[in-house]
Amino acid sequence: MNIDAIVRLVLMVGIPAFMMWREYKKMSEEERNDVKTTFTSKRFISTIGLVTLGWVFLLVEPIFEIAWMKVISGVLFSIGMIVSSVFIWLNASSKWKAVLGIISSMIALAIFLWWIY
């Protein structure tokens, strides 16, 4: 078991999750319902959710040393970034802004895939 990977996982997932949980407990009931609605929306799950799940698989892979977890991470991250690009295009006020957003998303995807493989 890789101790460095466990420390990375705790620092990159555990601490932000604890901070979000603490802030969630401070919210009013109306704000909590807004957060629940946002986090369970199809758009959030298919974009941010897939990208985050891809990062978590990438962070967990060195702990268990299962090679296919990198592949799953790359696939989830790629799908999340592609769906995010589609939503950027559909909801943009200006198509030039959409093109810039899509280009930056594809650059992030290329860097991520280059980094993991």
N, C-alpha and C positions, 0 to 999 in steps of 0.2 A: 504494500500500500504506500502511496506516495504522499508524504506529509506536506510537501510544498503545494500539491494540488488541493489538499484539504484546506490549507490556510487560504489559498486563492479563492476557493469556493466560499468559505466563510466571509472573507473580506468583500467579495464581489456580489454575493447573493444574500448572505445572512444579515450583514449590517444594514444594507438598504431595506430589506424586508422588515427587520425589526423597527427601523425608523418609520416606515410607512404604516406599520401596525400601530405604533405609538400615536402617530398623527391621526389615524383613523379613529382611535378611541377618544380623541379630543373633539371630534366633529359632532355637530348637532345631528339629530335624526334625519333632517331634510338633506343635509350634506352627505350623510352616509348613503341615503337612497340614491342620490345623484351619482356617487362613486360606484355603487353596485350596478346601476343602469349602464354607466359608461364601460365598466370592466366586463360586463356580460354582453355587450353589443357585438354583433357579427363583425363589424368593421374593426373594432379593437382586437378581437381574438384573431382575425385573419391577418392582421398586420403586426402590431406590437407584440401580441401573444406568441405568434410563430417565431418572430425574431428573438424574443426573450427565451423561448423554449430551446431554440437552436443554441444560444449562448450557454444555457444551463447544461445541455448535453455536452457541449464542448468543454465545459469546466469539470464535468463529472467523468469524462472519458479517461483522464490519466489516473483517477482513483481506482477504477475497476479494470483498467487496461483492456477494454473491449474496443477493437478497431472499428467495428461497424457503427459505433456511436458518433464518430467523426463524420461518417457518411450521412447519418440521420441529421446531425447538426447542420451540415451543409445544405441538405435538401430543405429542411425547415426554414433556415435563414433565407435561402433563395426564394422559396415560395412567398415568404413574408415580404421580402423586398419587392418582388414582382407585383404582388397584390397592392402593396403600398404605392408603387409607381402608377398603377391603374387608377387608384383612388386620387392620387395627385392630379392626374390628367383629367379625370371626370369632374373634379371639384375646383379646378383652378379658375380664378377670375381672368387671368391672362395666360394664353398658351405659351408665351415666352417664359413665364415663371414656372409653368408646368414642365417645360423642357429642361430648365435648369435643375428643378427638383428631381426629375427622372435621371438626368445625367449624374447628379450627385449620388442618387440611390444605386445606380449601376456601378459607379466607381467604388462605393462602399462594398457592394456585393463582390466585385472583382478582387478587392483587397482582402476581404474575408476568405474567399475561396483560395486565393494564393497563399494566405497565411496558414490555413489548416491543411493544405495538401502540399 
